[in-house]
Amino acid sequence: MDFLEDLEMYEKAMNNAYDIITKKKTVDDIYFDLEDEDYDTYYLPFDPVSEDGRTPAIIDMVIEYYISTEDYQKCEELVKIKDICLDEQIE
């Protein structure tokens, strides 16, 4: 693999994580897409079998990615979700 392929996989993983964290897609959607061969590989920065990506560390990683791409609307949405997730963990 070369640098550009790695960068493309990283970008896909961050965009896919955003879709999962914001619930624009579910893990079931991913399975169906893979089954229907819409995708041959689905990159994520976490294991969707063991977690939903709504941990502070994962959300922070995705926020940092969108800060670097200057997509601040997505950052704002992710910060709101992170705050909700943190509130639920405290209770």
Phi and psi restraints in degrees (range 20) as a CNS / XPLOR table:
assign (resid 1 and name C) (resid 2 and name N)
       (resid 2 and name CA) (resid 2 and name C) 1.0 -105.6 20.0 2
assign (resid 2 and name N) (resid 2 and name CA)
       (resid 2 and name C) (resid 3 and name N) 1.0 175.4 20.0 2
assign (resid 2 and name C) (resid 3 and name N)
       (resid 3 and name CA) (resid 3 and name C) 1.0 -58.2 20.0 2
assign (resid 3 and name N) (resid 3 and name CA)
       (resid 3 and name C) (resid 4 and name N) 1.0 -42.7 20.0 2
assign (resid 3 and name C) (resid 4 and name N)
       (resid 4 and name CA) (resid 4 and name C) 1.0 -66.0 20.0 2
assign (resid 4 and name N) (resid 4 and name CA)
       (resid 4 and name C) (resid 5 and name N) 1.0 -36.7 20.0 2
assign (resid 4 and name C) (resid 5 and name N)
       (resid 5 and name CA) (resid 5 and name C) 1.0 -66.8 20.0 2
assign (resid 5 and name N) (resid 5 and name CA)
       (resid 5 and name C) (resid 6 and name N) 1.0 -41.7 20.0 2
assign (resid 5 and name C) (resid 6 and name N)
       (resid 6 and name CA) (resid 6 and name C) 1.0 -61.0 20.0 2
assign (resid 6 and name N) (resid 6 and name CA)
       (resid 6 and name C) (resid 7 and name N) 1.0 -43.3 20.0 2
assign (resid 6 and name C) (resid 7 and name N)
       (resid 7 and name CA) (resid 7 and name C) 1.0 -63.5 20.0 2
assign (resid 7 and name N) (resid 7 and name CA)
       (resid 7 and name C) (resid 8 and name N) 1.0 -40.2 20.0 2
assign (resid 7 and name C) (resid 8 and name N)
       (resid 8 and name CA) (resid 8 and name C) 1.0 -65.6 20.0 2
assign (resid 8 and name N) (resid 8 and name CA)
       (resid 8 and name C) (resid 9 and name N) 1.0 -41.2 20.0 2
assign (resid 8 and name C) (resid 9 and name N)
       (resid 9 and name CA) (resid 9 and name C) 1.0 -64.4 20.0 2
assign (resid 9 and name N) (resid 9 and name CA)
       (resid 9 and name C) (resid 10 and name N) 1.0 -41.2 20.0 2
assign (resid 9 and name C) (resid 10 and name N)
       (resid 10 and name CA) (resid 10 and name C) 1.0 -62.4 20.0 2
assign (resid 10 and name N) (resid 10 and name CA)
       (resid 10 and name C) (resid 11 and name N) 1.0 -44.5 20.0 2
assign (resid 10 and name C) (resid 11 and name N)
       (resid 11 and name CA) (resid 11 and name C) 1.0 -61.7 20.0 2
assign (resid 11 and name N) (resid 11 and name CA)
       (resid 11 and name C) (resid 12 and name N) 1.0 -44.5 20.0 2
assign (resid 11 and name C) (resid 12 and name N)
       (resid 12 and name CA) (resid 12 and name C) 1.0 -62.5 20.0 2
assign (resid 12 and name N) (resid 12 and name CA)
       (resid 12 and name C) (resid 13 and name N) 1.0 -42.4 20.0 2
assign (resid 12 and name C) (resid 13 and name N)
       (resid 13 and name CA) (resid 13 and name C) 1.0 -61.8 20.0 2
assign (resid 13 and name N) (resid 13 and name CA)
       (resid 13 and name C) (resid 14 and name N) 1.0 -42.5 20.0 2
assign (resid 13 and name C) (resid 14 and name N)
       (resid 14 and name CA) (resid 14 and name C) 1.0 -67.5 20.0 2
assign (resid 14 and name N) (resid 14 and name CA)
       (resid 14 and name C) (resid 15 and name N) 1.0 -42.4 20.0 2
assign (resid 14 and name C) (resid 15 and name N)
       (resid 15 and name CA) (resid 15 and name C) 1.0 -66.3 20.0 2
assign (resid 15 and name N) (resid 15 and name CA)
       (resid 15 and name C) (resid 16 and name N) 1.0 -39.6 20.0 2
assign (resid 15 and name C) (resid 16 and name N)
       (resid 16 and name CA) (resid 16 and name C) 1.0 -65.8 20.0 2
assign (resid 16 and name N) (resid 16 and name CA)
       (resid 16 and name C) (resid 17 and name N) 1.0 -41.1 20.0 2
assign (resid 16 and name C) (resid 17 and name N)
       (resid 17 and name CA) (resid 17 and name C) 1.0 -61.9 20.0 2
assign (resid 17 and name N) (resid 17 and name CA)
       (resid 17 and name C) (resid 18 and name N) 1.0 -42.0 20.0 2
assign (resid 17 and name C) (resid 18 and name N)
       (resid 18 and name CA) (resid 18 and name C) 1.0 -57.9 20.0 2
assign (resid 18 and name N) (resid 18 and name CA)
       (resid 18 and name C) (resid 19 and name N) 1.0 -45.5 20.0 2
assign (resid 18 and name C) (resid 19 and name N)
       (resid 19 and name CA) (resid 19 and name C) 1.0 -61.5 20.0 2
assign (resid 19 and name N) (resid 19 and name CA)
       (resid 19 and name C) (resid 20 and name N) 1.0 -39.8 20.0 2
assign (resid 19 and name C) (resid 20 and name N)
       (resid 20 and name CA) (resid 20 and name C) 1.0 -72.0 20.0 2
assign (resid 20 and name N) (resid 20 and name CA)
       (resid 20 and name C) (resid 21 and name N) 1.0 -46.9 20.0 2
assign (resid 20 and name C) (resid 21 and name N)
       (resid 21 and name CA) (resid 21 and name C) 1.0 -62.0 20.0 2
assign (resid 21 and name N) (resid 21 and name CA)
       (resid 21 and name C) (resid 22 and name N) 1.0 -40.3 20.0 2
assign (resid 21 and name C) (resid 22 and name N)
       (resid 22 and name CA) (resid 22 and name C) 1.0 -85.5 20.0 2
assign (resid 22 and name N) (resid 22 and name CA)
       (resid 22 and name C) (resid 23 and name N) 1.0 -0.7 20.0 2
assign (resid 22 and name C) (resid 23 and name N)
       (resid 23 and name CA) (resid 23 and name C) 1.0 64.5 20.0 2
assign (resid 23 and name N) (resid 23 and name CA)
       (resid 23 and name C) (resid 24 and name N) 1.0 27.4 20.0 2
assign (resid 23 and name C) (resid 24 and name N)
       (resid 24 and name CA) (resid 24 and name C) 1.0 -74.1 20.0 2
assign (resid 24 and name N) (resid 24 and name CA)
       (resid 24 and name C) (resid 25 and name N) 1.0 -23.8 20.0 2
assign (resid 24 and name C) (resid 25 and name N)
       (resid 25 and name CA) (resid 25 and name C) 1.0 -137.1 20.0 2
assign (resid 25 and name N) (resid 25 and name CA)
       (resid 25 and name C) (resid 26 and name N) 1.0 151.7 20.0 2
assign (resid 25 and name C) (resid 26 and name N)
       (resid 26 and name CA) (resid 26 and name C) 1.0 -111.1 20.0 2
assign (resid 26 and name N) (resid 26 and name CA)
       (resid 26 and name C) (resid 27 and name N) 1.0 168.9 20.0 2
assign (resid 26 and name C) (resid 27 and name N)
       (resid 27 and name CA) (resid 27 and name C) 1.0 -62.0 20.0 2
assign (resid 27 and name N) (resid 27 and name CA)
       (resid 27 and name C) (resid 28 and name N) 1.0 -36.1 20.0 2
assign (resid 27 and name C) (resid 28 and name N)
       (resid 28 and name CA) (resid 28 and name C) 1.0 -61.3 20.0 2
assign (resid 28 and name N) (resid 28 and name CA)
       (resid 28 and name C) (resid 29 and name N) 1.0 -40.4 20.0 2
assign (resid 28 and name C) (resid 29 and name N)
       (resid 29 and name CA) (resid 29 and name C) 1.0 -57.7 20.0 2
assign (resid 29 and name N) (resid 29 and name CA)
       (resid 29 and name C) (resid 30 and name N) 1.0 -41.7 20.0 2
assign (resid 29 and name C) (resid 30 and name N)
       (resid 30 and name CA) (resid 30 and name C) 1.0 -62.9 20.0 2
assign (resid 30 and name N) (resid 30 and name CA)
       (resid 30 and name C) (resid 31 and name N) 1.0 -47.3 20.0 2
assign (resid 30 and name C) (resid 31 and name N)
       (resid 31 and name CA) (resid 31 and name C) 1.0 -59.5 20.0 2
assign (resid 31 and name N) (resid 31 and name CA)
       (resid 31 and name C) (resid 32 and name N) 1.0 -43.7 20.0 2
assign (resid 31 and name C) (resid 32 and name N)
       (resid 32 and name CA) (resid 32 and name C) 1.0 -63.9 20.0 2
assign (resid 32 and name N) (resid 32 and name CA)
       (resid 32 and name C) (resid 33 and name N) 1.0 -41.9 20.0 2
assign (resid 32 and name C) (resid 33 and name N)
       (resid 33 and name CA) (resid 33 and name C) 1.0 -62.0 20.0 2
assign (resid 33 and name N) (resid 33 and name CA)
       (resid 33 and name C) (resid 34 and name N) 1.0 -41.9 20.0 2
assign (resid 33 and name C) (resid 34 and name N)
       (resid 34 and name CA) (resid 34 and name C) 1.0 -67.5 20.0 2
assign (resid 34 and name N) (resid 34 and name CA)
       (resid 34 and name C) (resid 35 and name N) 1.0 -39.0 20.0 2
assign (resid 34 and name C) (resid 35 and name N)
       (resid 35 and name CA) (resid 35 and name C) 1.0 -64.8 20.0 2
assign (resid 35 and name N) (resid 35 and name CA)
       (resid 35 and name C) (resid 36 and name N) 1.0 -41.2 20.0 2
assign (resid 35 and name C) (resid 36 and name N)
       (resid 36 and name CA) (resid 36 and name C) 1.0 -79.1 20.0 2
assign (resid 36 and name N) (resid 36 and name CA)
       (resid 36 and name C) (resid 37 and name N) 1.0 -0.1 20.0 2
assign (resid 36 and name C) (resid 37 and name N)
       (resid 37 and name CA) (resid 37 and name C) 1.0 64.8 20.0 2
assign (resid 37 and name N) (resid 37 and name CA)
       (resid 37 and name C) (resid 38 and name N) 1.0 26.9 20.0 2
assign (resid 37 and name C) (resid 38 and name N)
       (resid 38 and name CA) (resid 38 and name C) 1.0 -67.5 20.0 2
assign (resid 38 and name N) (resid 38 and name CA)
       (resid 38 and name C) (resid 39 and name N) 1.0 -29.7 20.0 2
assign (resid 38 and name C) (resid 39 and name N)
       (resid 39 and name CA) (resid 39 and name C) 1.0 -131.6 20.0 2
assign (resid 39 and name N) (resid 39 and name CA)
       (resid 39 and name C) (resid 40 and name N) 1.0 150.0 20.0 2
assign (resid 39 and name C) (resid 40 and name N)
       (resid 40 and name CA) (resid 40 and name C) 1.0 -100.1 20.0 2
assign (resid 40 and name N) (resid 40 and name CA)
       (resid 40 and name C) (resid 41 and name N) 1.0 -22.9 20.0 2
assign (resid 40 and name C) (resid 41 and name N)
       (resid 41 and name CA) (resid 41 and name C) 1.0 -144.4 20.0 2
assign (resid 41 and name N) (resid 41 and name CA)
       (resid 41 and name C) (resid 42 and name N) 1.0 141.4 20.0 2
assign (resid 41 and name C) (resid 42 and name N)
       (resid 42 and name CA) (resid 42 and name C) 1.0 -125.8 20.0 2
assign (resid 42 and name N) (resid 42 and name CA)
       (resid 42 and name C) (resid 43 and name N) 1.0 109.0 20.0 2
assign (resid 42 and name C) (resid 43 and name N)
       (resid 43 and name CA) (resid 43 and name C) 1.0 -85.7 20.0 2
assign (resid 43 and name N) (resid 43 and name CA)
       (resid 43 and name C) (resid 44 and name N) 1.0 134.1 20.0 2
assign (resid 43 and name C) (resid 44 and name N)
       (resid 44 and name CA) (resid 44 and name C) 1.0 -142.6 20.0 2
assign (resid 44 and name N) (resid 44 and name CA)
       (resid 44 and name C) (resid 45 and name N) 1.0 148.9 20.0 2
assign (resid 44 and name C) (resid 45 and name N)
       (resid 45 and name CA) (resid 45 and name C) 1.0 -86.9 20.0 2
assign (resid 45 and name N) (resid 45 and name CA)
       (resid 45 and name C) (resid 46 and name N) 1.0 15.5 20.0 2
assign (resid 45 and name C) (resid 46 and name N)
       (resid 46 and name CA) (resid 46 and name C) 1.0 -151.3 20.0 2
assign (resid 46 and name N) (resid 46 and name CA)
       (resid 46 and name C) (resid 47 and name N) 1.0 166.8 20.0 2
assign (resid 46 and name C) (resid 47 and name N)
       (resid 47 and name CA) (resid 47 and name C) 1.0 -89.0 20.0 2
assign (resid 47 and name N) (resid 47 and name CA)
       (resid 47 and name C) (resid 48 and name N) 1.0 110.4 20.0 2
assign (resid 47 and name C) (resid 48 and name N)
       (resid 48 and name CA) (resid 48 and name C) 1.0 -69.3 20.0 2
assign (resid 48 and name N) (resid 48 and name CA)
       (resid 48 and name C) (resid 49 and name N) 1.0 -12.7 20.0 2
assign (resid 48 and name C) (resid 49 and name N)
       (resid 49 and name CA) (resid 49 and name C) 1.0 -77.1 20.0 2
assign (resid 49 and name N) (resid 49 and name CA)
       (resid 49 and name C) (resid 50 and name N) 1.0 -34.8 20.0 2
assign (resid 49 and name C) (resid 50 and name N)
       (resid 50 and name CA) (resid 50 and name C) 1.0 -101.0 20.0 2
assign (resid 50 and name N) (resid 50 and name CA)
       (resid 50 and name C) (resid 51 and name N) 1.0 -14.7 20.0 2
assign (resid 50 and name C) (resid 51 and name N)
       (resid 51 and name CA) (resid 51 and name C) 1.0 -155.0 20.0 2
assign (resid 51 and name N) (resid 51 and name CA)
       (resid 51 and name C) (resid 52 and name N) 1.0 165.7 20.0 2
assign (resid 51 and name C) (resid 52 and name N)
       (resid 52 and name CA) (resid 52 and name C) 1.0 -102.2 20.0 2
assign (resid 52 and name N) (resid 52 and name CA)
       (resid 52 and name C) (resid 53 and name N) 1.0 5.9 20.0 2
assign (resid 52 and name C) (resid 53 and name N)
       (resid 53 and name CA) (resid 53 and name C) 1.0 82.2 20.0 2
assign (resid 53 and name N) (resid 53 and name CA)
       (resid 53 and name C) (resid 54 and name N) 1.0 1.6 20.0 2
assign (resid 53 and name C) (resid 54 and name N)
       (resid 54 and name CA) (resid 54 and name C) 1.0 -94.4 20.0 2
assign (resid 54 and name N) (resid 54 and name CA)
       (resid 54 and name C) (resid 55 and name N) 1.0 39.8 20.0 2
assign (resid 54 and name C) (resid 55 and name N)
       (resid 55 and name CA) (resid 55 and name C) 1.0 -97.1 20.0 2
assign (resid 55 and name N) (resid 55 and name CA)
       (resid 55 and name C) (resid 56 and name N) 1.0 152.2 20.0 2
assign (resid 55 and name C) (resid 56 and name N)
       (resid 56 and name CA) (resid 56 and name C) 1.0 -54.7 20.0 2
assign (resid 56 and name N) (resid 56 and name CA)
       (resid 56 and name C) (resid 57 and name N) 1.0 -39.5 20.0 2
assign (resid 56 and name C) (resid 57 and name N)
       (resid 57 and name CA) (resid 57 and name C) 1.0 -65.3 20.0 2
assign (resid 57 and name N) (resid 57 and name CA)
       (resid 57 and name C) (resid 58 and name N) 1.0 -44.0 20.0 2
assign (resid 57 and name C) (resid 58 and name N)
       (resid 58 and name CA) (resid 58 and name C) 1.0 -68.4 20.0 2
assign (resid 58 and name N) (resid 58 and name CA)
       (resid 58 and name C) (resid 59 and name N) 1.0 -45.3 20.0 2
assign (resid 58 and name C) (resid 59 and name N)
       (resid 59 and name CA) (resid 59 and name C) 1.0 -61.5 20.0 2
assign (resid 59 and name N) (resid 59 and name CA)
       (resid 59 and name C) (resid 60 and name N) 1.0 -42.0 20.0 2
assign (resid 59 and name C) (resid 60 and name N)
       (resid 60 and name CA) (resid 60 and name C) 1.0 -60.6 20.0 2
assign (resid 60 and name N) (resid 60 and name CA)
       (resid 60 and name C) (resid 61 and name N) 1.0 -40.2 20.0 2
assign (resid 60 and name C) (resid 61 and name N)
       (resid 61 and name CA) (resid 61 and name C) 1.0 -62.4 20.0 2
assign (resid 61 and name N) (resid 61 and name CA)
       (resid 61 and name C) (resid 62 and name N) 1.0 -43.2 20.0 2
assign (resid 61 and name C) (resid 62 and name N)
       (resid 62 and name CA) (resid 62 and name C) 1.0 -69.6 20.0 2
assign (resid 62 and name N) (resid 62 and name CA)
       (resid 62 and name C) (resid 63 and name N) 1.0 -38.7 20.0 2
assign (resid 62 and name C) (resid 63 and name N)
       (resid 63 and name CA) (resid 63 and name C) 1.0 -60.1 20.0 2
assign (resid 63 and name N) (resid 63 and name CA)
       (resid 63 and name C) (resid 64 and name N) 1.0 -46.0 20.0 2
assign (resid 63 and name C) (resid 64 and name N)
       (resid 64 and name CA) (resid 64 and name C) 1.0 -59.6 20.0 2
assign (resid 64 and name N) (resid 64 and name CA)
       (resid 64 and name C) (resid 65 and name N) 1.0 -38.9 20.0 2
assign (resid 64 and name C) (resid 65 and name N)
       (resid 65 and name CA) (resid 65 and name C) 1.0 -62.1 20.0 2
assign (resid 65 and name N) (resid 65 and name CA)
       (resid 65 and name C) (resid 66 and name N) 1.0 -46.8 20.0 2
assign (resid 65 and name C) (resid 66 and name N)
       (resid 66 and name CA) (resid 66 and name C) 1.0 -72.0 20.0 2
assign (resid 66 and name N) (resid 66 and name CA)
       (resid 66 and name C) (resid 67 and name N) 1.0 -25.9 20.0 2
assign (resid 66 and name C) (resid 67 and name N)
       (resid 67 and name CA) (resid 67 and name C) 1.0 -64.6 20.0 2
assign (resid 67 and name N) (resid 67 and name CA)
       (resid 67 and name C) (resid 68 and name N) 1.0 -42.3 20.0 2
assign (resid 67 and name C) (resid 68 and name N)
       (resid 68 and name CA) (resid 68 and name C) 1.0 -66.9 20.0 2
assign (resid 68 and name N) (resid 68 and name CA)
       (resid 68 and name C) (resid 69 and name N) 1.0 -25.9 20.0 2
assign (resid 68 and name C) (resid 69 and name N)
       (resid 69 and name CA) (resid 69 and name C) 1.0 -96.8 20.0 2
assign (resid 69 and name N) (resid 69 and name CA)
       (resid 69 and name C) (resid 70 and name N) 1.0 2.1 20.0 2
assign (resid 69 and name C) (resid 70 and name N)
       (resid 70 and name CA) (resid 70 and name C) 1.0 59.6 20.0 2
assign (resid 70 and name N) (resid 70 and name CA)
       (resid 70 and name C) (resid 71 and name N) 1.0 35.5 20.0 2
assign (resid 70 and name C) (resid 71 and name N)
       (resid 71 and name CA) (resid 71 and name C) 1.0 -100.1 20.0 2
assign (resid 71 and name N) (resid 71 and name CA)
       (resid 71 and name C) (resid 72 and name N) 1.0 78.1 20.0 2
assign (resid 71 and name C) (resid 72 and name N)
       (resid 72 and name CA) (resid 72 and name C) 1.0 -73.5 20.0 2
assign (resid 72 and name N) (resid 72 and name CA)
       (resid 72 and name C) (resid 73 and name N) 1.0 -21.8 20.0 2
assign (resid 72 and name C) (resid 73 and name N)
       (resid 73 and name CA) (resid 73 and name C) 1.0 -65.5 20.0 2
assign (resid 73 and name N) (resid 73 and name CA)
       (resid 73 and name C) (resid 74 and name N) 1.0 -41.3 20.0 2
assign (resid 73 and name C) (resid 74 and name N)
       (resid 74 and name CA) (resid 74 and name C) 1.0 -67.8 20.0 2
assign (resid 74 and name N) (resid 74 and name CA)
       (resid 74 and name C) (resid 75 and name N) 1.0 -37.5 20.0 2
assign (resid 74 and name C) (resid 75 and name N)
       (resid 75 and name CA) (resid 75 and name C) 1.0 -59.5 20.0 2
assign (resid 75 and name N) (resid 75 and name CA)
       (resid 75 and name C) (resid 76 and name N) 1.0 -45.8 20.0 2
assign (resid 75 and name C) (resid 76 and name N)
       (resid 76 and name CA) (resid 76 and name C) 1.0 -60.3 20.0 2
assign (resid 76 and name N) (resid 76 and name CA)
       (resid 76 and name C) (resid 77 and name N) 1.0 -44.1 20.0 2
assign (resid 76 and name C) (resid 77 and name N)
       (resid 77 and name CA) (resid 77 and name C) 1.0 -63.9 20.0 2
assign (resid 77 and name N) (resid 77 and name CA)
       (resid 77 and name C) (resid 78 and name N) 1.0 -41.6 20.0 2
assign (resid 77 and name C) (resid 78 and name N)
       (resid 78 and name CA) (resid 78 and name C) 1.0 -67.4 20.0 2
assign (resid 78 and name N) (resid 78 and name CA)
       (resid 78 and name C) (resid 79 and name N) 1.0 -37.1 20.0 2
assign (resid 78 and name C) (resid 79 and name N)
       (resid 79 and name CA) (resid 79 and name C) 1.0 -63.5 20.0 2
assign (resid 79 and name N) (resid 79 and name CA)
       (resid 79 and name C) (resid 80 and name N) 1.0 -41.7 20.0 2
assign (resid 79 and name C) (resid 80 and name N)
       (resid 80 and name CA) (resid 80 and name C) 1.0 -61.6 20.0 2
assign (resid 80 and name N) (resid 80 and name CA)
       (resid 80 and name C) (resid 81 and name N) 1.0 -44.0 20.0 2
assign (resid 80 and name C) (resid 81 and name N)
       (resid 81 and name CA) (resid 81 and name C) 1.0 -64.6 20.0 2
assign (resid 81 and name N) (resid 81 and name CA)
       (resid 81 and name C) (resid 82 and name N) 1.0 -41.0 20.0 2
assign (resid 81 and name C) (resid 82 and name N)
       (resid 82 and name CA) (resid 82 and name C) 1.0 -61.5 20.0 2
assign (resid 82 and name N) (resid 82 and name CA)
       (resid 82 and name C) (resid 83 and name N) 1.0 -43.4 20.0 2
assign (resid 82 and name C) (resid 83 and name N)
       (resid 83 and name CA) (resid 83 and name C) 1.0 -61.0 20.0 2
assign (resid 83 and name N) (resid 83 and name CA)
       (resid 83 and name C) (resid 84 and name N) 1.0 -42.0 20.0 2
assign (resid 83 and name C) (resid 84 and name N)
       (resid 84 and name CA) (resid 84 and name C) 1.0 -64.1 20.0 2
assign (resid 84 and name N) (resid 84 and name CA)
       (resid 84 and name C) (resid 85 and name N) 1.0 -44.1 20.0 2
assign (resid 84 and name C) (resid 85 and name N)
       (resid 85 and name CA) (resid 85 and name C) 1.0 -63.0 20.0 2
assign (resid 85 and name N) (resid 85 and name CA)
       (resid 85 and name C) (resid 86 and name N) 1.0 -41.0 20.0 2
assign (resid 85 and name C) (resid 86 and name N)
       (resid 86 and name CA) (resid 86 and name C) 1.0 -65.9 20.0 2
assign (resid 86 and name N) (resid 86 and name CA)
       (resid 86 and name C) (resid 87 and name N) 1.0 -40.5 20.0 2
assign (resid 86 and name C) (resid 87 and name N)
       (resid 87 and name CA) (resid 87 and name C) 1.0 -61.4 20.0 2
assign (resid 87 and name N) (resid 87 and name CA)
       (resid 87 and name C) (resid 88 and name N) 1.0 -41.1 20.0 2
assign (resid 87 and name C) (resid 88 and name N)
       (resid 88 and name CA) (resid 88 and name C) 1.0 -67.3 20.0 2
assign (resid 88 and name N) (resid 88 and name CA)
       (resid 88 and name C) (resid 89 and name N) 1.0 -35.2 20.0 2
assign (resid 88 and name C) (resid 89 and name N)
       (resid 89 and name CA) (resid 89 and name C) 1.0 -69.6 20.0 2
assign (resid 89 and name N) (resid 89 and name CA)
       (resid 89 and name C) (resid 90 and name N) 1.0 -33.5 20.0 2
assign (resid 89 and name C) (resid 90 and name N)
       (resid 90 and name CA) (resid 90 and name C) 1.0 -71.2 20.0 2
assign (resid 90 and name N) (resid 90 and name CA)
       (resid 90 and name C) (resid 91 and name N) 1.0 -37.2 20.0 2
